[in-house]
C-alpha cells in the first residue's frame, strides 16, 4: 500500500478509507442493516492487513455503537500511532438538549463521549457532520480550535455542505488564527458529480483533502439498476440520494458494466477507480460487508482507466439536484 498526505498536513494516510457506518449494533438508530461486533471485526482486521490505516466512523452511527466496535477492534489489532481514526459530530447522539449541533457545549461533550466509546485519548480527525444553521460559525470554529489545543483532537475536517458555507468557516478560522479544516468529506460518484462545480475546485485551491463518501452510489454502480440489495431496502437515508427514474443514471450504470465486462473485472473496481483518480480526490471512503469488497477497493487504486473508458463513463451525466445535505 502506498500512502499519501492528508491535504497540506504531514499526516500519512492510505488512499482508501474504511467507512465504518456498516459496523454497529443492528437496529440501533437508522442503520438496521449493520453488522454486529462479531461480524465486523474480520473486516477491520482485513483492512489493516491490506495496508488501510484510515478508519472513519461517527458518533451518530448506530447510536454510538459503531465507535465502540471500531475502537475495540483497533485496540486489539493495531498500534494506535499507526492508524488514523476519524469520527464526526453534529447529529444527535443521545436524547435531551445540547446532544446535537455544533455549539461549544455540544462539541466538547460529543468529543468526550466519542473518546470514551472509542477507548482512546485522542481523535486523529474530528469532522463536523453537517453545517449547523443554528450556531454562529465563530462559536463552532473556536470550539473546534480549543479541542485541538486541549490535545483531544489532532486535525479537524468537515462533511457535506454548500461550498459558500465551507468557505465561510475556513475564512473565519483564518481570520482569528484558529485551527483550519484539512479535509472535506463529500458526496461524490459517477452519478452525483455536482461537487465538481464549486466544492472540489475550492478544496484544490486551498489544499484541502477530499474524502468522497458513497463513491459506489450505495452499490448502485456495482449491479444492474433494477437489482436491489438488503441494505438498499432498509437504508432510510440512502433512499433519499438517488432517483430511480433518472435515465442518465441508468445509462451510467450500463456504461460501468460495459467497461468492466471489457476488462473482465468487477464493476466496483471500475466505478471506484474513476473516483479515486479524479483531480482533487485524496481517498474515497469505502464500506465493506463482504470479503471481496475490500479486495475490489484495493485493486481499484492501481486500476488506471483509459481516456476512452473515462469518456464512456462520463458522457451520459446530466445536472442533478444536490443530495446528501
N, C-alpha and C positions, 0 to 999 in steps of 0.2 A: 504494500500500500504506500503510495506517495502521499505526502502531506502538504498542505497549503496554509497560508496565513489567513487569519480571520480579519478581513478588511485591512486597515492600516496598522493593526496591532502586530505584536510579535508572537501571538498565540498560534501554535501549530495544531491544525485540525485535519481530520480525514476529509476527503472530498465528497463524502456521504455522511449524512446524519441519520442515526436510527431514531425515528419518531416513535415515542413510547405511549401514544394515546391508545394503542392496541392492547396495552397491558394494564389490567386493573380488575378489581372485583366486579364480575358481571352484574348488570342491573343496578349498579350504583351510578347515580347521575343520569346523563343522557346516553351513556355508552353501554347499551345492552349486549353488544356483540364482542366485548373484550375477552381476552384470555386471562384465566386466573393465574396465581403466582406459580404454581407447579408447571403450567403450560408455557408461561412467559420466560422462565429462566433459561431454557435452552437457546432461545433466540438471542438473548442478551449475551450469553456465552459465545455463541457462534459469531455474532458481530465482532466481538473482541478478537476472536481467533482469526477473523478475516482482516483485521487491522483497523476496523472502525473504532475511533476513540471519542466520538461526539454523540451524546445521548440527550434527547430533547423530550421533556415532559411538561406538565403544568399543574398548578395546584388544584385546578378545577376538574382535571381528568379523573373520572370515576370517583368523585368526592375525595380526592387526595390519595386514594389507594394506589394509583399509578406511581406517584412519588415514592411511596413506601416500598413497593415491589422493586422498582428500579434501584433505589438506594441500597436495599439489602443485597441485591444481586451484584452490583458493582463493588460493594464492600467485600463480598466473597470471592469475586472473580478477577479483580483488577487492583492495581496500585492507584490510590487516589490522585497522585500527582501526574499520572499518565493519561487520565481520562478528562474529558471536558463535559461537565454536567450542566445542562441548561434547564431552566424551568420558567414559568410565566406567572404573572399576576394581573388581575383585573376582574375576571368573572367571580361570582360568589363562590366561596369555598366552604362556607358554613352558613347557618341561619343567623339572623339578627342584624342589627345596624352595624355599619362600618366593616362588613365582611365581604366587601367587593369595591370596585372602583379604584381610583388612583390618588386618594387623599394621602396625606402624610401618615395619618394613623393607620389606614388600611395597608399601605406599603410596608410599614415597619412590622405590623402584626403578621402579614402574609409571609414576609421573609422569615420571621422567627418560626412560624408554623411549618414552612417548607423545609427549613433546616432540620427541624425535629423529625419530620416524616422521611426525609432523605438520609438521615443519620450522618450528616456531615457538618463541619463548622464553617463551610463557605460554599457559595454557589458560583460557578465559573461565569455563567451568563444569565443574568436576570432580564427577562423580556416583558415589556408591557403587552398584554394580550390584545388589547384594542385601545383606541383613543377614548378618553373619558371626557365627555361633553360637560359634565357637572363639576369638574375640579379645575381651578386655574392651572395653566401649564407651568407657571413658576413654582407652584406648590409641589407638583409632581416631580419636576426636574431637580429641585433642591433635595427632596426626599430621596430620590434615586442616587444623587451625589453623596448624600450622607450615609446611606447603607454601604456604599463602596468605601468611603473613608473609614467607616466602622470596621472594615475587614470582613464583612459578611458576604460581600459580592465582589467579584473581580472585574467584570465588564457588564455593560447594560446594552440591551437591544430592544427592538420594537417589533410588533406584528401588524397585520393588515390595517391600513387607514388610507385616507387620501394623501397624496404627495404634499399638498399645501400644509396639512396638519403636521406631517413629519418634519417638513422644513421649518415650521414654526417652532417645534420642540428643539430641533438642532440649533436653530438660531438663538433661542432662549438660553440654552445651556452655554453656548459660546459667549454670549453677551455677559454672563455672570461668572465665567470661569469655572463652571460646573462640569462634572463628568459628561462626556458626549456618547451618544449611541455609536456602537461599532457594527451593528447588523440590523437588517430588516428581513423579517420572515413574512413572505407574502404569497398570495395565491397565484400560481403561475404554471401553466402547462400548455400543451398544443391546442386545447380547445378553450383556454381562458388566457389570453395574451394582452389584456388591457394594461397590465403593469409596464408594458414596453413604451407606453405613451409618455409617462411622466416619472413614475417611481424609480424604475430601473435606471434611466438616464441620470436622475438626481443622485442615486447611490453611486453610480460610476464616477460622477463628477466629484463627489465628496469622499470617495474611497471607503464607502460603507459596504460591508459584505451583504450579499443577497442569498437568503436561505429559503428557496421555494418550498411551500407546503402543498400537498396533493399534486405532486408532479405527474402522477399517472391518472389524475382526474378520478380519484376514488376507485380505481381499477377499470374505469370505462374504456381507457385506451388499450387495455390488455385483452379484451374479449369483444365479441360481436355486440353491437349496440343494444340489441333486444335481449341479450343474455344477462341475467341478473346474478346476484350473489347474496349470501346470507347477511353480510354486512349492509349491502345496499338496501335490503328490505327493512332493516332495523335502524339505520343511521339517520336520525332525525335531522341533524344539521346538514349532512351530505345531500339530503333530498332537496335542499334549497339552492344547490350550487349549479346544477346543470339542467337544461331544458330538453326534455325527451323528444320534442318536436323540431328541434333545430336541425335543419337539413345540412348546414355546413359542418356541424359536429359529427354527424353520421358519415359524411364524406371524409373527414379527417381520420376517423376510426378505421374506415376502409383503406385509407392510404397507409396507415400504420401496418395493417395486415399485409398489404401488398409488399411493402419494403421488407417486413420480417420474413414473409414467405420466400422472397427473392434471395435472402441471405441464409435461410434455414435456421433462424433463431427465434426465440420467444418475442412477442410483441412488446413486452415490458422493457426489454433491452433497447429497442428502437426508440420508444417514447421517452425513456429516461435519459438516453444518450443525447437526444435533442435538447432537453432541458439543461443537462449538466454542462454542455459545451456552448451554451448561449453566452453572448457577451455580458459581463457583469455578474453572472451566477458564480457563487463560490462553492456551495454544497447543497444539493437537493436533500430534502427530508423524506426518507422512505419508511413506510411501515412494513412489518413482516409478521405474517400469521401462518405462513407455510415455509418449510425449509428452503425451497427454491427461490423464494422472494429475495433473500439476501444474496444468493449466488447470481441471480439476474442483475441485481443492483450493482454488484462489484464488476461484473462483466461489462455493464453499460459504460462504466467510467473509461474503459480502454477502447470502446467501440467508436470509431470515427465515421460518421455518415458522409457520403459523397455529396457534392453540390446538387447533383440531380435528385438524389434521395431527399435531401433537405427541401428542395423546391417542391417536390411532390407532397411532402408532409404539410407544407405551409400554404399551398395555393388556394385551398378551399376556405381559409379563415375569413370571417367577417366580423365587424364590430359586435361586441356583446355588452350587456349591462354589467357593471362591476358586481361581483358576487363574493361573499365571504365576510363582509363587514357592513 
